[in-house]
């Protein structure tokens, strides 16, 4: 499985698992540049998935990485900001690891 397909599968698996929980609302974010329209969208460094968690509406940020991929400098800054402001940040390499890290931060 190539890296792009593996990444998309991980994103979809996490969306389904977290989206099935009654205490989580989660959505996919896309960051990039449309070459045809010459429009930027998203914020550089923001996570693949974002959401809110009951009971207090805590912010949830999940960055999905497959293979030997690592966080970029903008992604590290985003992670540090989320943690500083008390959000839940997960660097997900697998669905099981993401679920375990989520439970540990509740």
Backbone as numpy.savetxt, mean C-alpha at the origin, in Angstrom:
# Nx Ny Nz CAx CAy CAz Cx Cy Cz
6.54 -16.28 -13.22 5.69 -15.11 -13.22 6.59 -13.87 -13.22
6.34 -12.95 -14.18 7.20 -11.77 -14.21 6.86 -10.81 -13.07
7.74 -9.86 -12.86 7.63 -8.95 -11.71 6.33 -8.15 -11.71
5.91 -7.65 -12.87 4.69 -6.85 -12.95 3.47 -7.69 -12.61
3.41 -8.89 -13.15 2.28 -9.79 -12.87 2.27 -10.17 -11.39
3.42 -10.50 -10.84 3.52 -10.87 -9.43 3.08 -9.70 -8.54
3.50 -8.49 -8.89 3.12 -7.30 -8.11 1.61 -7.11 -8.16
1.02 -7.20 -9.34 -0.41 -6.99 -9.47 -1.20 -8.07 -8.72
-0.69 -9.30 -8.73 -1.35 -10.38 -7.98 -1.32 -10.08 -6.49
-0.17 -9.64 -5.99 -0.05 -9.30 -4.57 -1.01 -8.16 -4.22
-1.04 -7.11 -5.04 -1.96 -5.99 -4.81 -3.40 -6.50 -4.75
-3.80 -7.31 -5.73 -5.17 -7.81 -5.79 -5.50 -8.71 -4.60
-4.57 -9.58 -4.22 -4.79 -10.46 -3.07 -5.00 -9.66 -1.79
-4.19 -8.62 -1.61 -4.31 -7.78 -0.41 -5.61 -6.98 -0.46
-5.94 -6.43 -1.61 -7.21 -5.70 -1.75 -8.39 -6.58 -1.36
-8.40 -7.81 -1.84 -9.51 -8.71 -1.55 -9.55 -9.07 -0.06
-8.40 -9.45 0.50 -8.35 -9.88 1.90 -8.72 -8.74 2.85
-8.10 -7.59 2.66 -8.38 -6.45 3.55 -9.77 -5.88 3.28
-10.17 -5.88 2.01 -11.49 -5.36 1.65 -12.63 -6.22 2.16
-12.35 -7.47 2.49 -13.36 -8.38 3.04 -13.57 -8.18 4.53
-12.70 -7.42 5.14 -12.80 -7.17 6.59 -13.84 -6.07 6.84
-14.69 -6.26 7.87 -15.69 -5.23 8.16 -15.09 -3.97 8.79
-13.85 -4.05 9.29 -13.24 -2.90 9.96 -12.28 -2.12 9.07
-12.23 -2.43 7.77 -11.30 -1.78 6.85 -12.01 -1.34 5.58
-11.68 -0.15 5.12 -12.02 0.31 3.76 -10.68 0.57 3.10
-10.48 -0.03 1.92 -9.18 0.05 1.26 -9.38 0.29 -0.23
-8.44 1.03 -0.83 -8.50 1.31 -2.26 -7.10 1.36 -2.84
-7.04 1.19 -4.15 -5.77 1.22 -4.87 -5.46 2.65 -5.31
-4.20 3.02 -5.20 -3.72 4.32 -5.68 -2.77 4.09 -6.84
-2.82 4.95 -7.80 -1.93 4.85 -8.95 -1.14 6.16 -9.04
0.15 6.03 -9.18 1.03 7.19 -9.30 1.77 7.05 -10.62
1.82 8.14 -11.37 2.55 8.06 -12.62 2.39 9.30 -13.48
2.61 9.09 -14.78 2.57 10.19 -15.74 1.94 9.65 -17.02
0.92 10.34 -17.51 0.28 9.98 -18.77 1.04 10.67 -19.89
1.75 9.88 -20.70 2.59 10.43 -21.76 1.77 11.13 -22.84
0.57 10.65 -23.10 -0.27 11.23 -24.15 -0.83 12.58 -23.70
-1.44 12.60 -22.52 -2.07 13.82 -22.01 -1.08 14.73 -21.27
0.12 14.19 -20.99 1.15 14.92 -20.26 0.63 15.42 -18.90
0.03 14.48 -18.17 -0.55 14.78 -16.88 0.06 13.86 -15.83
0.49 14.44 -14.69 0.94 13.65 -13.55 -0.29 13.31 -12.70
-0.27 12.13 -12.11 -1.34 11.78 -11.19 -0.75 11.06 -9.99
-1.40 11.27 -8.85 -0.89 10.72 -7.60 0.22 11.57 -7.03
0.74 11.13 -5.90 1.83 11.81 -5.21 3.03 10.87 -5.22
4.15 11.36 -5.69 5.35 10.52 -5.76 5.67 9.97 -4.37
5.82 8.66 -4.29 6.16 8.02 -3.03 4.99 7.40 -2.30
3.76 7.79 -2.66 2.63 7.23 -1.91 2.47 5.74 -2.18
1.80 5.06 -1.28 1.70 3.61 -1.32 0.71 3.12 -2.37
0.87 1.83 -2.72 -0.02 1.19 -3.69 -1.46 1.15 -3.19
-1.61 0.90 -1.90 -2.94 0.76 -1.31 -3.06 1.69 -0.11
-4.26 2.26 0.03 -4.52 3.15 1.15 -5.91 2.87 1.67
-6.14 3.21 2.92 -7.45 2.97 3.48 -7.61 3.58 4.85
-8.73 3.21 5.48 -9.03 3.64 6.84 -9.49 2.43 7.63
-9.24 2.48 8.94 -9.50 1.34 9.81 -10.35 1.80 11.00
-11.40 1.02 11.28 -12.22 1.26 12.47 -11.44 0.83 13.70
-11.70 1.33 14.89 -12.84 2.16 15.22 -12.60 3.67 15.10
-11.37 4.08 14.93 -11.08 5.51 14.99 -10.69 6.13 13.66
-10.86 5.44 12.55 -10.53 5.99 11.25 -9.04 6.14 11.03
-8.26 5.23 11.59 -6.80 5.29 11.44 -6.41 5.05 9.99
-5.46 5.82 9.50 -5.00 5.74 8.12 -4.19 4.47 7.91
-4.42 3.79 6.79 -3.73 2.56 6.45 -2.99 2.77 5.13
-1.70 2.45 5.10 -0.88 2.57 3.89 -0.14 1.26 3.69
-0.31 0.66 2.51 0.37 -0.61 2.21 1.14 -0.47 0.91
2.44 -0.68 0.98 3.30 -0.69 -0.20 3.62 -2.15 -0.51
3.33 -2.57 -1.74 3.57 -3.96 -2.16 4.89 -4.04 -2.93
5.72 -4.96 -2.53 7.00 -5.20 -3.20 7.17 -6.69 -3.43
7.62 -7.05 -4.63 7.86 -8.45 -4.95 9.33 -8.64 -5.32
9.76 -9.88 -5.24 11.15 -10.17 -5.57 12.10 -9.43 -4.64
13.14 -8.85 -5.24 14.13 -8.11 -4.43 13.92 -6.60 -4.50
12.72 -6.15 -4.88 12.42 -4.72 -4.96 12.52 -4.08 -3.57
12.98 -2.84 -3.55 13.13 -2.09 -2.30 12.44 -0.74 -2.43
12.23 -0.08 -1.30 11.61 1.24 -1.30 12.53 2.28 -1.93
11.93 3.17 -2.71 12.67 4.31 -3.26 12.77 5.39 -2.17
13.59 6.40 -2.40 13.72 7.49 -1.42 12.38 8.18 -1.17
11.57 8.51 -2.22 10.26 9.10 -1.95 9.34 8.17 -1.16
9.43 6.87 -1.40 8.61 5.91 -0.66 9.04 5.83 0.80
10.32 5.96 1.05 10.81 5.98 2.44 10.28 7.22 3.16
10.29 8.36 2.49 9.76 9.58 3.09 8.28 9.44 3.39
7.53 8.82 2.46 6.09 8.61 2.66 5.88 7.70 3.88
6.64 6.59 3.96 6.55 5.67 5.09 6.79 6.38 6.41
7.86 7.17 6.44 8.22 7.87 7.67 7.13 8.85 8.09
6.50 9.53 7.13 5.42 10.47 7.44 4.22 9.74 8.03
3.83 8.62 7.41 2.67 7.87 7.90 2.91 7.39 9.32
4.08 6.86 9.58 4.41 6.38 10.92 4.44 7.53 11.92
5.04 8.65 11.53 5.12 9.82 12.42 3.74 10.31 12.85
2.77 10.25 11.95 1.43 10.73 12.25 0.50 9.64 12.81
1.08 8.48 13.16 0.30 7.45 13.84 -0.49 6.52 12.94
-0.20 6.54 11.64 -0.89 5.64 10.73 -0.31 4.24 10.78
-1.00 3.34 10.11 -0.54 1.97 9.98 0.18 1.87 8.65
1.45 1.49 8.68 2.23 1.34 7.45 2.70 -0.10 7.34
2.49 -0.69 6.16 2.91 -2.07 5.92 3.69 -2.13 4.62
4.87 -2.70 4.69 5.64 -3.03 3.49 5.36 -4.50 3.24
4.51 -4.78 2.25 4.01 -6.13 2.02 4.83 -6.88 0.98
5.39 -8.00 1.40 6.07 -8.91 0.48 5.19 -10.12 0.18
4.19 -10.37 1.03 3.23 -11.45 0.82 1.93 -11.08 1.54
0.86 -11.76 1.18 -0.42 -11.52 1.83 -0.34 -11.89 3.31
0.18 -13.06 3.62 0.25 -13.49 5.02 1.06 -12.53 5.87
2.18 -12.07 5.35 3.02 -11.13 6.09 2.28 -9.81 6.29
1.54 -9.35 5.29 0.76 -8.10 5.40 -0.30 -8.22 6.47
-1.01 -9.34 6.50 -2.05 -9.55 7.51 -1.44 -9.62 8.91
-0.31 -10.29 9.06 0.37 -10.39 10.35 0.83 -9.01 10.82
1.44 -8.24 9.93 1.90 -6.89 10.29 0.73 -5.98 10.65
-0.38 -6.13 9.93 -1.58 -5.33 10.23 -2.07 -5.62 11.65
-2.24 -6.88 11.98 -2.73 -7.25 13.31 -1.79 -6.74 14.40
-0.49 -6.77 14.14 0.50 -6.32 15.13 0.40 -4.82 15.39
-0.14 -4.06 14.43 -0.20 -2.59 14.58 -1.55 -2.08 15.06
-2.51 -2.97 15.24 -3.83 -2.52 15.72 -3.79 -2.12 17.17
